[in-house]
Amino acid sequence: MSLHGHGVPMRIGLIGTGRIGSFHAGVLARHPGVERLVVADTDAARAAEVAALTGATAAATVADAFSGVDAVVIASATSAHAGLITAAAHAGLPAFCEKPVALDVPGTLEALRAVEAAGTELQLGFMRRFDAGYRNARDLVRSGRLGRLHTVRAVTSDPAPPPAAYLPLSGGLYRDCLVHDFDIVRWVTGREVTEVYAMGSDAGPAMFRAAGDVDTAAVVLTLDDGTLATATAARCNGAGYDVRLELAGERDQFAVGLDDRTPLTSAEPHGPGRPDKPWPGFLERFAPAYEAELDAFLQLVRGEAPNPCDGRDALHALRIAEACEVSRRERRVVPVAEIPAG
């Protein structure tokens, strides 16, 4: 449903003014398609500070951010996502939300049913779909240049762990971190994951064991055409922020995330040395992708483009993550079909 014609500026409500919310506020405030930006947070002082920095209006309460706007962008704490998505649906507003919809399948399904019943749009923030390297990789797979794709290798490694208080709220390494890899493997290859085998290690900082989480994980994914994929994640990768996707086919092989800032040093005598400026974190690495996904959302609201990543995409990625949790716990191969889809 189009709310605005081409080129007509919109009024956007932004809920959540933490690190990513503040970044989104800056992007939206600069966007020529945004006439007015209203920001809100459960911490009213923080919302006021971000509003002052960006020229936005600070709402007195989160509920006020739904009033007098054409769409909402949700960048709140994860635990609030489902409720805010549902509130946007009830208000008849298109919504963009950072992943996840919810930390479990029932909560996700409940929110998606509210969106579908209202007939509104929900775009999820899987930003890698808007990164130039991943987009090129998707085109390469579809062009046939690689030939038959036989192996996919996904890597996500954070340079330092998140705060201890975040871990019990995060959903764990598979749902919080590797879910990006699960989504991008589906998107780049155009294939579904049929089964997983997941392992995890909590041999790092004690806070991971205290939270019942792992700091390092490795997953083998089988795709529906027999292609094998591996996905690894680490919270304590001191060399820097390392996010890559390798695609190996019978004709050629390509890598996403391989450039002069990849925090990888060759052990070969004449190989490349340590990068001068390794990527320090996700916001620096994916800043252009974060901007592009919000631009795509504004196009969606204006009725100029289809939804590039809807709630069902988020559900598929979460089901893979849930299957990984079962696999790690029960030490067995888990068909994704074991996880409810609706």
Solvent accessible surface area in square Angstrom, and as a share of the most:
residue,aa,sasa,rsa
1,M,144,0.64
2,S,66,0.43
3,L,66,0.33
4,H,36,0.16
5,G,43,0.42
6,H,156,0.70
7,G,56,0.54
8,V,70,0.40
9,P,57,0.36
10,M,0,0.00
11,R,93,0.34
12,I,0,0.00
13,G,0,0.00
14,L,0,0.00
15,I,3,0.02
16,G,5,0.05
17,T,2,0.01
18,G,23,0.22
19,R,136,0.50
20,I,32,0.16
21,G,0,0.00
22,S,40,0.26
23,F,46,0.19
24,H,0,0.00
25,A,0,0.00
26,G,14,0.13
27,V,9,0.05
28,L,0,0.00
29,A,42,0.32
30,R,161,0.59
31,H,31,0.14
32,P,123,0.78
33,G,11,0.11
34,V,19,0.11
35,E,117,0.53
36,R,103,0.38
37,L,10,0.05
38,V,7,0.04
39,V,0,0.00
40,A,0,0.00
41,D,12,0.06
42,T,133,0.78
43,D,67,0.35
44,A,59,0.45
45,A,76,0.59
46,R,103,0.38
47,A,1,0.01
48,A,50,0.39
49,E,110,0.49
50,V,10,0.06
51,A,7,0.06
52,A,87,0.68
53,L,142,0.70
54,T,35,0.20
55,G,73,0.70
56,A,18,0.14
57,T,58,0.34
58,A,43,0.33
59,A,15,0.12
60,A,84,0.65
61,T,70,0.41
62,V,33,0.19
63,A,75,0.58
64,D,65,0.33
65,A,0,0.00
66,F,33,0.14
67,S,77,0.49
68,G,44,0.43
69,V,12,0.07
70,D,10,0.05
71,A,0,0.00
72,V,0,0.00
73,V,0,0.00
74,I,0,0.00
75,A,8,0.06
76,S,25,0.16
77,A,72,0.56
78,T,30,0.18
79,S,100,0.65
80,A,39,0.30
81,H,3,0.01
82,A,25,0.19
83,G,50,0.48
84,L,21,0.11
85,I,1,0.01
86,T,36,0.21
87,A,38,0.30
88,A,1,0.01
89,A,2,0.02
90,H,141,0.63
91,A,54,0.42
92,G,32,0.31
93,L,16,0.08
94,P,6,0.04
95,A,3,0.02
96,F,0,0.00
97,C,0,0.00
98,E,20,0.09
99,K,28,0.12
100,P,17,0.11
101,V,2,0.01
102,A,11,0.09
103,L,55,0.28
104,D,69,0.35
105,V,8,0.05
106,P,91,0.57
107,G,19,0.18
108,T,1,0.01
109,L,14,0.07
110,E,120,0.54
111,A,1,0.01
112,L,5,0.02
113,R,131,0.48
114,A,18,0.14
115,V,14,0.08
116,E,96,0.43
117,A,94,0.73
118,A,46,0.36
119,G,53,0.51
120,T,18,0.10
121,E,55,0.25
122,L,5,0.03
123,Q,0,0.00
124,L,0,0.00
125,G,0,0.00
126,F,4,0.02
127,M,6,0.03
128,R,5,0.02
129,R,12,0.05
130,F,22,0.09
131,D,16,0.08
132,A,72,0.56
133,G,27,0.26
134,Y,1,0.00
135,R,112,0.41
136,N,90,0.46
137,A,2,0.02
138,R,73,0.27
139,D,90,0.47
140,L,32,0.16
141,V,32,0.18
142,R,115,0.42
143,S,80,0.51
144,G,29,0.28
145,R,137,0.50
146,L,2,0.01
147,G,25,0.24
148,R,143,0.52
149,L,21,0.10
150,H,64,0.28
151,T,33,0.19
152,V,0,0.00
153,R,88,0.32
154,A,2,0.01
155,V,26,0.15
156,T,3,0.02
157,S,11,0.07
158,D,25,0.13
159,P,40,0.25
160,A,64,0.49
161,P,45,0.28
162,P,27,0.17
163,P,98,0.62
164,A,57,0.44
165,A,82,0.63
166,Y,78,0.30
167,L,5,0.02
168,P,91,0.57
169,L,116,0.58
170,S,4,0.03
171,G,15,0.14
172,G,10,0.09
173,L,0,0.00
174,Y,1,0.00
175,R,51,0.19
176,D,20,0.11
177,C,9,0.05
178,L,0,0.00
179,V,4,0.03
180,H,24,0.11
181,D,1,0.00
182,F,0,0.00
183,D,2,0.01
184,I,1,0.00
185,V,0,0.00
186,R,27,0.10
187,W,35,0.12
188,V,0,0.00
189,T,13,0.07
190,G,51,0.49
191,R,103,0.38
192,E,73,0.33
193,V,8,0.05
194,T,57,0.33
195,E,63,0.28
196,V,2,0.01
197,Y,75,0.29
198,A,0,0.00
199,M,69,0.31
200,G,30,0.29
201,S,47,0.30
202,D,56,0.29
203,A,89,0.69
204,G,28,0.27
205,P,53,0.33
206,A,65,0.51
207,M,47,0.21
208,F,0,0.00
209,R,114,0.42
210,A,93,0.72
211,A,34,0.27
212,G,56,0.54
213,D,9,0.05
214,V,4,0.02
215,D,9,0.05
216,T,57,0.33
217,A,3,0.02
218,A,49,0.38
219,V,2,0.01
220,V,68,0.39
221,L,0,0.00
222,T,34,0.20
223,L,3,0.01
224,D,72,0.37
225,D,72,0.37
226,G,50,0.48
227,T,5,0.03
228,L,92,0.46
229,A,0,0.00
230,T,51,0.30
231,A,0,0.00
232,T,55,0.32
233,A,2,0.01
234,A,22,0.17
235,R,11,0.04
236,C,60,0.36
237,N,40,0.21
238,G,70,0.67
239,A,43,0.33
240,G,6,0.06
241,Y,9,0.03
242,D,9,0.05
243,V,5,0.03
244,R,28,0.10
245,L,1,0.00
246,E,41,0.18
247,L,0,0.00
248,A,4,0.03
249,G,10,0.10
250,E,112,0.50
251,R,183,0.67
252,D,54,0.28
253,Q,106,0.47
254,F,55,0.23
255,A,43,0.33
256,V,6,0.03
257,G,17,0.16
258,L,117,0.58
259,D,71,0.37
260,D,122,0.63
261,R,60,0.22
262,T,8,0.05
263,P,10,0.06
264,L,95,0.47
265,T,75,0.44
266,S,37,0.24
267,A,109,0.84
268,E,120,0.54
269,P,119,0.75
270,H,181,0.81
271,G,28,0.26
272,P,104,0.66
273,G,51,0.49
274,R,143,0.52
275,P,15,0.10
276,D,140,0.73
277,K,136,0.58
278,P,29,0.18
279,W,40,0.14
280,P,72,0.45
281,G,8,0.08
282,F,69,0.29
283,L,23,0.11
284,E,73,0.33
285,R,26,0.09
286,F,0,0.00
287,A,26,0.20
288,P,96,0.60
289,A,1,0.01
290,Y,9,0.04
291,E,72,0.32
292,A,40,0.31
293,E,0,0.00
294,L,1,0.00
295,D,48,0.25
296,A,16,0.13
297,F,0,0.00
298,L,0,0.00
299,Q,57,0.25
300,L,8,0.04
301,V,2,0.01
302,R,27,0.10
303,G,47,0.45
304,E,69,0.31
305,A,33,0.25
306,P,115,0.72
307,N,39,0.20
308,P,42,0.26
309,C,0,0.00
310,D,56,0.29
311,G,5,0.05
312,R,86,0.31
313,D,27,0.14
314,A,6,0.04
315,L,3,0.02
316,H,59,0.27
317,A,0,0.00
318,L,7,0.04
319,R,27,0.10
320,I,3,0.02
321,A,0,0.00
322,E,25,0.11
323,A,0,0.00
324,C,0,0.00
325,E,20,0.09
326,V,24,0.14
327,S,0,0.00
328,R,70,0.25
329,R,162,0.59
330,E,87,0.39
331,R,160,0.58
332,R,84,0.31
333,V,75,0.43
334,V,0,0.00
335,P,55,0.34
336,V,9,0.05
337,A,90,0.70
338,E,86,0.38
339,I,16,0.08
340,P,84,0.53
341,A,53,0.41
342,G,79,0.76
